[in-house]
Amino acid sequence: MVSDLQTTYYKTPIGIAKIDGDENGIQSISVLDDDTSTSLITSNETPTCLQDCVTQLNEYFTGTRKEFDLKLNPQGTTFQQSVWNELLYIPFGSTRTYLEQTKQLGDVKAIRAVASANGKNPIWIVIPCHRVVGSDGSLTGYAGGIWRKKWLLEHESGAKQQTLF
């Protein structure tokens, strides 16, 4: 059964989140950098199938949620799916290196492929690719911008964060 993909927008402290999904689950959550996207919020009515996602993101940003309980339906290759699934095992407030993630997946030679799949993660925050860091602890490789990765890791460590948007 094919369904119509629904979209909603949610204002986070670090940008406007665009959420796409349907009754089969959340397909993508991306962050928009465009300042004009703020107008999307005012005319936005959240479809029923996306309301729980908005609620849980709000709880995450207000500090009352550490784990997401959403039906996910990211679209990608089998390899990408396995990489994204492995990201779900990184606990809130923790980090893992790309090498550690690669070892968990069983092929240390695949580190570049794993890093590439992390960069294509379609479900921002919920699939926590922001928790993957360089071997020396450096904040590398984040499609949403290194400043957002830093913000998210500090948020999860309990540091007081400023709203930037």
Secondary structure as UniProt FT lines:
FT   STRAND          6..12
FT   TURN            13..14
FT   STRAND          15..22
FT   TURN            23..24
FT   STRAND          25..32
FT   HELIX           35..37
FT   HELIX           38..42
FT   HELIX           48..62
FT   HELIX           78..87
FT   TURN            88..89
FT   TURN            92..93
FT   STRAND          96..97
FT   HELIX           98..105
FT   HELIX           108..110
FT   HELIX           111..119
FT   TURN            124..126
FT   HELIX           129..131
FT   STRAND          132..133
FT   TURN            135..136
FT   TURN            143..144
FT   HELIX           146..157
//
